[in-house]
């Protein structure tokens, strides 16, 4: 209600946010921010899959000619030079919702830029299947950059009609959302505008087609979330692989149309992990298989039509695929830089898709060479270089998946003729040789002998493989040392918490044999202490006894632990009830851990974590 009163009392300016005084990006930053909202509204409006733009640069006046005369008059009146319309440029964007509730009607907007007046206006309309246009005049709004007091800049939101504004939360956003969510985001983007390091999402595909295929596959495979037998998070991996499969299916559909062929592309997924991507692609009619060093439990659920092969992959003549159209590397780790090479050597027509995650060179971990770039950007550039040296026209795109590593690379065609294969192979072999001092006998083959395939057995390196007796002994030793220290900040009659020690001081309390075992574990002593979060609080390199009365929530893998409750499932005994000289500071009904064996319950919840699917 407060916003509606503000709108009625301040026409025509409805809402304003001000830039910091030191902002130096204006007005260029304003137009960069506006372009994000125009071209990628889905980054803030999560109910959209994207937009399709038309009449952009080809015939800018065509969009203006579509507008009703009263709307044109309103726009011209808001333009700085109201005697001419040369300050106005326009194009049309069509909204693509994630879930289509509009039927055959298309929700569109004429986007009008007033470059001289630093203003952009959005005029929505609907277009029926037969071409009839219905203008939504009550939902016209403008965003304007203007100078205010003492040379400071501000963003203003203007609406043509506030009282009859219509919203469905998808193509027609809520007016309050425009004012309190979009406007501050535009300001932040304008202040921090930088040229993008990576391409826009789905830059190589028709977004509308992607949206339709994704919704179909999501509905078809969502049941897997409920029966997922792996320890990995099903919500993440099922929908991520559905999105990757959608990308490939649309990409391949466009490729068939471009080449005027009907036969579906064949594929091999190298390092296929849980095999879900292979399962989806095979179900959608593409012949192929997945290969991984270790079989997963879920493989048996797919059926015989999904071909999955348990085998260690070593780049060489035994792993070339001359009859295959596409090689896939989805989080393929140590195989990632080899996949463009393997595709190039398999056949002249073999293509590849790779989604890099962990940073590997040909023969081990990737070593950084450019401190000016982020490690991720540098690694993407490295894989791009491998692709180009391998002889591919290389394309980059950004997927819409629940991951921070979303940039994929594709090699779709060659930069050389088939008759030039020998020269291209010499270039590839020379590049591989430059990355590793391989023995002379292996230089001839162009592969090298330093590659290490992943171990078949899964290695546990998070201190979870240590014996329970060793862990309990370390916890008790450290806790007793902390409790033996004076706590100057608490009354003498309060529950004893003791002092604090840095991790190095804690290490001095332990025997050398114990420390040696911990060093063989990922994270070592500090990981062990953090794993025992019931007892210890580790912050800033300092270790102290945790006091559960503080009410400070603790976190595990970024997720807030549920608050203690009387009906909590108590699957572990309370350490303080058993070992602290004063017992637990909480009452039994308040503590999330069992006070006595009679309170212990068996957990029925499956253990899940967010490790890489190929681990």
C-alpha positions in Angstrom: 0.0 0.0 0.0 2.8 2.4 0.8 4.1 2.1 -2.8 0.6 2.7 -4.3 0.3 5.9 -2.2 3.8 6.9 -3.3 2.9 6.3 -7.0 -0.3 8.4 -6.8 1.4 11.3 -5.0 4.5 11.7 -7.1 3.4 11.3 -10.7 5.0 11.1 -13.2 8.1 10.1 -11.2 7.2 7.0 -9.2 10.4 5.7 -7.5 14.0 6.8 -7.3 17.3 5.2 -6.2 20.5 7.3 -6.1 24.0 6.3 -7.2 27.0 6.7 -4.8 28.8 10.0 -5.3 32.0 8.4 -6.5 30.4 6.4 -9.3 32.4 7.0 -12.5 30.6 4.6 -14.9 27.8 6.8 -16.0 26.1 7.1 -18.4 27.7 4.1 -20.1 27.1 1.9 -17.0 23.4 2.8 -17.2 23.1 1.5 -20.7 25.1 -1.6 -19.8 22.7 -2.4 -17.0 19.7 -1.7 -19.1 21.0 -4.1 -21.7 21.1 -6.9 -19.1 17.4 -6.3 -18.3 16.5 -6.1 -22.0 18.5 -9.1 -23.2 18.7 -11.4 -20.1 15.6 -10.6 -17.9 15.7 -14.2 -16.6 18.7 -13.4 -14.4 16.3 -11.5 -12.1 12.9 -12.8 -13.2 13.2 -16.5 -12.4 9.9 -17.3 -14.1 11.4 -16.5 -17.5 13.6 -18.6 -19.6 14.7 -15.6 -21.7 13.6 -13.4 -24.5 13.9 -13.4 -28.3 14.8 -10.1 -29.9 13.6 -8.9 -33.3 14.0 -5.7 -35.3 17.3 -5.0 -33.5 19.3 -2.6 -35.8 17.6 -3.7 -39.1 14.6 -1.4 -39.0 14.4 0.5 -35.7 11.6 2.7 -36.9 9.4 -0.4 -37.7 8.7 -1.1 -34.0 7.8 2.6 -33.4 5.3 2.4 -36.3 3.5 -0.4 -34.5 2.7 1.8 -31.5 -0.7 3.5 -31.0 -0.8 7.2 -31.6 -1.5 8.1 -28.0 1.5 6.0 -26.9 3.8 7.6 -29.4 2.6 11.1 -28.3 3.4 10.1 -24.7 6.8 8.8 -25.7 7.6 11.9 -27.8 6.6 14.2 -24.9 9.0 12.4 -22.6 11.9 12.8 -25.1 14.3 15.6 -24.6 13.9 16.9 -28.2 10.1 16.6 -28.5 10.0 18.1 -32.0 11.8 15.2 -33.6 11.8 11.5 -33.0 15.4 11.0 -34.1 16.4 10.5 -30.5 14.3 7.3 -30.3 15.4 3.8 -31.3 13.4 0.7 -30.8 13.1 -3.0 -31.2 10.8 -5.8 -30.1 11.4 -8.6 -27.6 9.3 -11.7 -27.1 9.1 -13.3 -23.6 9.8 -17.0 -23.2 8.4 -18.2 -19.9 9.7 -21.3 -18.2 6.2 -22.6 -18.0 3.9 -21.4 -20.8 0.5 -20.5 -19.4 -0.4 -18.2 -22.3 -1.3 -20.8 -24.9 -0.7 -19.5 -28.4 -0.6 -15.9 -27.4 2.9 -14.2 -27.4 3.8 -11.7 -24.7 5.9 -9.0 -26.3 7.3 -5.5 -25.6 8.4 -2.6 -27.8 11.6 -1.4 -26.2 12.2 2.3 -26.9 15.6 3.8 -26.1 16.0 7.6 -25.8 19.7 7.8 -26.0 19.8 11.6 -25.7 17.4 11.7 -22.7 19.1 8.6 -21.0 15.7 6.8 -20.8 14.4 3.4 -21.9 10.6 2.7 -22.1 8.8 -0.7 -22.3 5.5 -0.9 -24.1 3.9 -4.4 -23.6 1.5 -6.0 -26.0 0.1 -9.5 -26.8 0.0 -11.0 -30.2 -2.4 -13.8 -31.1 -1.6 -16.7 -33.4 -3.4 -15.0 -36.3 -1.4 -11.8 -35.8 -3.9 -9.6 -33.9 -2.2 -7.2 -31.5 -3.6 -6.2 -28.1 -1.8 -3.3 -26.4 -1.3 -3.3 -22.6 -1.3 0.5 -22.2 -1.7 0.3 -18.4 1.6 -1.5 -18.0 3.9 1.0 -19.9 6.9 2.0 -17.8 10.2 3.9 -18.2 13.6 3.8 -16.5 15.4 7.1 -16.6 18.9 8.2 -15.6 18.9 11.8 -14.4 21.2 14.2 -12.6 20.0 15.3 -9.1 21.5 17.5 -6.4 25.2 18.4 -6.4 25.9 16.5 -9.6 24.7 13.2 -8.1 23.0 10.7 -10.4 19.7 8.7 -9.8 17.6 6.1 -11.5 13.9 6.9 -11.7 11.0 4.6 -12.5 8.1 6.2 -14.3 4.7 4.5 -15.1 2.0 5.7 -17.4 -0.8 4.4 -15.3 -0.3 3.2 -11.7 -3.8 2.6 -10.5 -4.8 0.0 -13.1 -1.4 -1.8 -13.4 -1.8 -5.5 -14.1 0.7 -8.2 -12.9 0.9 -12.0 -13.3 4.5 -12.2 -12.1 5.8 -13.5 -15.4 5.7 -11.3 -18.5 3.9 -8.6 -16.5 6.0 -8.0 -13.3 4.6 -6.5 -10.2 5.0 -2.8 -9.9 6.4 -3.0 -6.4 9.0 -5.6 -7.7 10.1 -3.2 -10.4 10.6 -0.4 -7.8 12.2 -2.3 -4.9 14.0 -5.2 -6.7 14.8 -4.4 -10.3 15.7 -0.7 -9.9 18.4 -1.4 -7.1 19.8 -4.2 -9.2 20.1 -1.9 -12.2 21.9 0.6 -10.1 24.3 -2.1 -8.8 25.0 -3.4 -12.3 25.6 0.2 -13.6 28.1 0.8 -10.8 30.0 -2.4 -11.3 29.6 -2.8 -15.1 32.5 -4.7 -16.7 32.8 -6.4 -20.0 31.7 -10.0 -19.6 34.5 -12.6 -19.2 32.2 -15.4 -20.6 29.3 -15.5 -23.1 25.7 -15.1 -22.3 23.8 -18.2 -21.4 22.5 -20.3 -24.3 24.1 -18.0 -26.8 24.3 -20.7 -29.4 20.8 -22.0 -29.2 17.2 -20.8 -29.8 16.1 -20.1 -26.2 12.4 -20.9 -26.8 13.2 -24.3 -28.2 15.5 -25.0 -25.2 12.8 -24.0 -22.7 10.2 -26.4 -24.3 12.6 -29.3 -24.3 13.8 -28.6 -20.8 10.3 -28.6 -19.4 9.5 -31.8 -21.1 12.6 -33.6 -19.9 12.3 -32.2 -16.4 8.8 -33.6 -16.1 9.9 -36.9 -17.6 12.9 -37.6 -15.3 11.9 -35.8 -12.1 10.9 -39.1 -10.5 14.6 -40.1 -10.3 15.0 -37.6 -7.5 12.9 -39.8 -5.2 14.8 -43.1 -6.0 18.3 -41.7 -6.3 20.6 -44.4 -4.8 23.9 -42.4 -4.8 25.3 -40.4 -2.0 25.3 -37.3 -4.2 22.5 -34.7 -4.0 19.7 -35.8 -6.4 18.2 -32.4 -6.7 21.4 -31.0 -8.1 22.6 -33.8 -10.3 19.3 -34.9 -11.8 18.3 -31.4 -12.9 21.8 -30.5 -13.9 22.1 -33.5 -16.2 18.6 -32.8 -17.6 19.8 -29.3 -18.5 23.0 -30.6 -20.1 21.0 -33.2 -22.0 18.6 -30.5 -23.1 21.4 -28.3 -24.4 22.9 -31.2 -26.4 19.6 -32.3 -27.8 18.7 -28.8 -29.1 22.3 -28.3 -30.4 22.1 -31.5 -32.3 18.6 -30.8 -33.6 19.9 -27.5 -35.0 22.9 -29.2 -36.5 20.7 -31.8 -38.3 18.6 -29.0 -39.7 21.7 -27.1 -40.8 23.1 -30.2 -42.5 19.7 -31.3 -43.9 20.1 -34.8 -42.4 17.6 -36.9 -40.4 19.9 -39.5 -38.7 20.4 -38.7 -35.0 24.0 -38.1 -33.9 25.9 -40.8 -32.1 28.0 -40.1 -29.0 30.4 -41.4 -26.4 30.4 -39.8 -22.9 34.0 -40.1 -21.5 34.0 -40.2 -17.7 30.2 -40.6 -17.6 29.9 -40.8 -13.7 26.3 -41.6 -12.7 25.4 -42.2 -16.4 22.2 -40.1 -16.3 23.3 -38.0 -19.2 23.9 -41.1 -21.3 20.5 -42.5 -20.2 18.6 -39.4 -21.3 20.4 -39.0 -24.6 19.8 -42.7 -25.4 16.1 -42.5 -24.4 15.8 -39.5 -26.8 16.9 -41.6 -29.7 20.7 -41.0 -29.9 22.9 -44.1 -30.1 25.8 -44.0 -27.8 27.5 -45.1 -24.6 29.2 -43.9 -21.5 32.6 -45.1 -20.1 33.8 -44.6 -16.6 36.5 -46.2 -14.4 33.9 -47.1 -11.7 30.4 -48.5 -11.9 27.7 -46.6 -9.9 24.7 -48.1 -8.1 22.3 -46.3 -10.3 23.6 -47.9 -13.5 21.5 -51.0 -12.8 18.3 -48.9 -12.7 18.6 -47.7 -16.3 18.0 -50.9 -18.2 19.8 -52.5 -21.1 19.1 -49.7 -23.6 21.5 -47.5 -21.7 25.0 -48.7 -22.5 27.5 -48.0 -19.7 31.0 -49.5 -19.7 33.3 -49.8 -16.6 36.8 -49.2 -17.8 39.8 -46.9 -17.1 40.2 -44.4 -20.0 43.8 -43.8 -21.1 44.3 -41.4 -24.1 45.8 -43.5 -26.9 45.0 -45.5 -29.9 42.7 -47.8 -27.9 40.4 -44.9 -27.2 39.6 -43.4 -30.6 36.1 -43.5 -31.9 36.1 -43.2 -35.7 32.4 -44.1 -36.1 31.2 -41.6 -33.4 29.8 -38.1 -34.2 30.4 -36.5 -30.8 32.7 -37.0 -27.8 31.3 -35.7 -24.5 33.3 -34.6 -21.5 30.9 -33.6 -18.7 33.1 -32.8 -15.6 35.6 -35.2 -17.1 38.5 -34.0 -14.8 41.9 -35.4 -16.0 40.4 -36.3 -19.4 39.2 -32.7 -20.1 42.2 -31.4 -22.2 42.5 -34.7 -24.0 38.9 -34.7 -25.4 39.5 -32.2 -28.2 42.7 -34.2 -29.1 40.8 -37.5 -29.0 38.0 -36.1 -31.1 40.4 -34.7 -33.7 42.2 -38.0 -34.0 39.1 -40.2 -34.1 38.0 -38.9 -37.5 37.8 -35.7 -39.5 34.1 -35.4 -38.8 34.1 -36.2 -35.1 33.0 -33.2 -32.9 33.2 -32.7 -29.2 31.4 -31.0 -26.2 33.3 -30.5 -23.0 32.2 -28.9 -19.7 35.4 -28.2 -17.7 35.3 -28.4 -13.9 38.5 -29.4 -12.1 41.7 -28.0 -13.5 43.9 -30.7 -15.2 46.7 -30.4 -17.8 47.6 -33.4 -20.0 49.7 -35.0 -17.4 48.6 -33.7 -14.0 47.1 -30.7 -12.2 47.0 -27.5 -14.2 49.6 -25.0 -13.1 48.7 -21.3 -13.3 50.6 -19.0 -15.6 48.6 -15.7 -15.6 48.0 -14.2 -12.2 45.9 -11.4 -13.9 43.1 -13.9 -14.7 41.0 -15.9 -12.4 42.0 -19.6 -12.3 38.7 -20.6 -13.9 39.1 -18.1 -16.8 42.7 -19.1 -17.3 41.7 -22.8 -17.5 38.9 -22.2 -19.9 41.4 -20.3 -22.1 43.8 -23.2 -21.9 41.1 -25.8 -23.1 40.1 -23.3 -25.8 43.8 -23.2 -26.9 44.0 -27.0 -27.0 40.9 -27.1 -29.2 42.2 -24.5 -31.6 45.6 -26.3 -31.8 43.7 -29.5 -32.4 42.2 -27.9 -35.5 38.7 -26.9 -34.4 36.6 -23.8 -34.9 35.9 -23.4 -31.2 32.7 -22.1 -29.7 32.0 -21.2 -26.1 28.7 -21.1 -24.4 27.3 -20.8 -20.8 24.8 -23.4 -19.6 21.9 -22.9 -17.2 22.9 -25.4 -14.5 23.1 -25.2 -10.7 26.9 -24.9 -10.8 29.5 -22.2 -10.7 31.4 -24.0 -13.5 29.0 -23.5 -16.4 31.1 -22.6 -19.4 31.3 -25.3 -22.1 33.4 -25.5 -25.2 32.4 -27.1 -28.5 34.4 -28.1 -31.6 31.9 -28.4 -34.4 34.0 -28.2 -37.5 37.7 -28.1 -38.6 39.9 -25.2 -39.6 41.7 -27.3 -42.1 40.9 -29.6 -45.1 40.8 -33.3 -44.7 43.7 -33.6 -47.1 45.8 -31.6 -44.5 45.4 -34.1 -41.7 49.1 -35.0 -41.5 50.1 -31.4 -41.0 47.4 -30.9 -38.4 48.5 -34.0 -36.5 52.1 -32.7 -36.5 50.8 -29.5 -34.9 48.8 -31.5 -32.2 51.7 -33.7 -31.4 54.1 -30.8 -31.1 51.7 -29.0 -28.7 51.4 -32.0 -26.5 55.2 -32.4 -26.4 55.5 -28.8 -25.4 53.4 -29.4 -22.3 55.4 -32.4 -21.0 58.9 -33.8 -21.4 57.8 -37.2 -22.7 60.2 -40.0 -23.6 61.4 -40.0 -27.2 59.7 -43.3 -27.9 56.3 -41.8 -27.0 56.9 -38.6 -28.9 56.6 -40.6 -32.1 53.0 -41.7 -31.2 52.1 -38.2 -30.1 50.4 -39.3 -26.9 53.1 -39.3 -24.1 53.4 -41.7 -21.2 52.8 -39.4 -18.2 49.0 -39.6 -18.1 47.5 -41.1 -14.9 44.0 -42.4 -15.2 41.8 -42.2 -12.1 42.0 -45.0 -9.5 39.2 -47.5 -9.7 38.7 -47.5 -5.9 37.2 -44.3 -4.5 39.6 -42.6 -2.2 38.2 -41.0 1.0 40.3 -38.0 2.0 38.2 -36.0 4.4 39.4 -37.6 7.7 36.4 -40.0 7.6 38.7 -43.0 7.0 40.5 -42.6 10.3 39.7 -45.1 13.1 37.0 -44.0 15.5 39.4 -44.7 18.5 42.0 -42.3 17.0 39.5 -39.5 16.4 37.9 -39.9 19.8 41.3 -39.8 21.4 42.3 -36.6 19.6 39.0 -34.9 20.5 39.3 -35.8 24.2 43.0 -34.7 24.4 42.3 -31.3 22.8 39.1 -30.7 24.8 40.8 -31.5 28.1 43.6 -29.0 27.2 41.1 -26.3 26.3 39.0 -26.9 29.5 42.2 -26.8 31.6 42.7 -23.2 30.5 41.3 -20.2 32.4 38.2 -18.5 30.8 38.5 -14.9 31.9 35.3 -13.8 30.3 32.9 -16.0 32.3 31.9 -16.1 36.0 33.5 -18.8 38.0 30.1 -20.5 38.7 29.1 -20.6 35.1 29.5 -23.7 32.8 33.2 -24.2 32.1 34.3 -23.4 28.5 38.0 -22.9 29.0 40.3 -21.0 26.7 41.3 -21.1 23.0 44.3 -22.4 21.0 45.5 -21.8 17.5 45.7 -24.9 15.3 49.5 -25.0 15.6 49.3 -25.1 19.4 46.8 -27.9 19.2 49.2 -29.9 16.9 51.9 -29.6 19.6 49.6 -31.5 22.0 49.6 -34.6 19.8 52.1 -37.4 19.2 54.1 -37.5 16.0 52.5 -40.8 14.8 49.1 -39.3 15.2 50.1 -36.1 13.3 51.6 -38.3 10.5 48.2 -40.1 10.1 46.4 -36.8 10.0 48.7 -35.4 7.3 47.7 -38.2 5.0 44.1 -37.0 5.2 42.8 -34.0 3.2 42.7 -31.0 5.6 44.5 -32.8 8.4 44.0 -31.7 12.0 41.9 -28.7 11.2 39.4 -30.9 9.1 39.2 -33.3 12.0 38.4 -30.5 14.5 35.8 -29.0 12.1 34.2 -32.5 11.6 33.7 -32.6 15.3 31.6 -29.5 15.4 29.5 -30.8 18.3 32.5 -30.2 20.5 34.7 -27.5 18.8 34.2 -24.1 17.2 37.0 -23.4 14.7 37.1 -19.8 13.5 40.1 -17.7 12.2 42.5 -20.5 13.0 41.4 -20.5 16.7 39.9 -23.6 18.4 37.6 -23.4 21.4 34.9 -25.4 23.1 31.4 -24.8 21.6 28.8 -23.5 23.9 25.4 -24.5 22.6 23.6 -21.9 24.7 25.0 -19.2 22.5 22.3 -19.9 20.0 24.7 -19.0 17.1 23.8 -21.3 14.2 26.6 -23.4 12.8 27.0 -24.4 9.2 27.8 -27.6 7.4 28.7 -27.2 3.6 26.9 -23.8 3.6 23.6 -25.1 4.9 22.2 -23.9 8.2 21.7 -26.7 10.7 18.2 -27.1 11.9 17.5 -25.6 15.3 17.3 -27.9 18.3 13.8 -29.1 19.0 12.1 -31.5 21.4 11.2 -33.9 18.6 14.6 -34.0 17.0 15.9 -37.4 15.9 18.8 -38.0 18.2 21.2 -40.4 16.4 24.4 -39.5 18.3 25.3 -39.3 22.0 26.0 -35.9 23.5 29.8 -35.5 24.0 29.4 -33.0 26.8 26.9 -35.2 28.7 29.5 -38.0 28.7 32.8 -36.1 29.1 32.4 -32.5 30.4 33.0 -32.3 34.2 29.7 -30.3 34.5 27.8 -32.2 31.8 25.9 -30.6 29.0 24.9 -27.0 29.4 21.5 -27.8 27.9 18.6 -29.8 29.3 18.0 -33.2 27.7 14.9 -32.0 25.9 16.7 -29.0 24.5 19.8 -30.8 23.2 19.8 -32.3 19.7 22.1 -35.1 20.9 21.2 -38.1 23.1 21.6 -37.8 26.9 22.0 -41.5 27.7 21.6 -44.6 25.5 17.8 -44.7 26.0 17.4 -41.5 23.9 19.4 -42.9 20.9 17.5 -43.4 17.7 18.6 -45.0 14.4 18.7 -42.5 11.5 16.6 -43.4 8.5 17.7 -40.5 6.4 20.1 -41.3 3.5 23.5 -39.7 3.7 24.1 -37.2 0.9 26.8 -34.8 0.0 27.7 -32.5 -2.9 30.8 -34.2 -4.2 31.5 -34.2 -7.9 29.4 -36.8 -9.6 32.6 -38.4 -11.1 34.3 -38.9 -7.7 
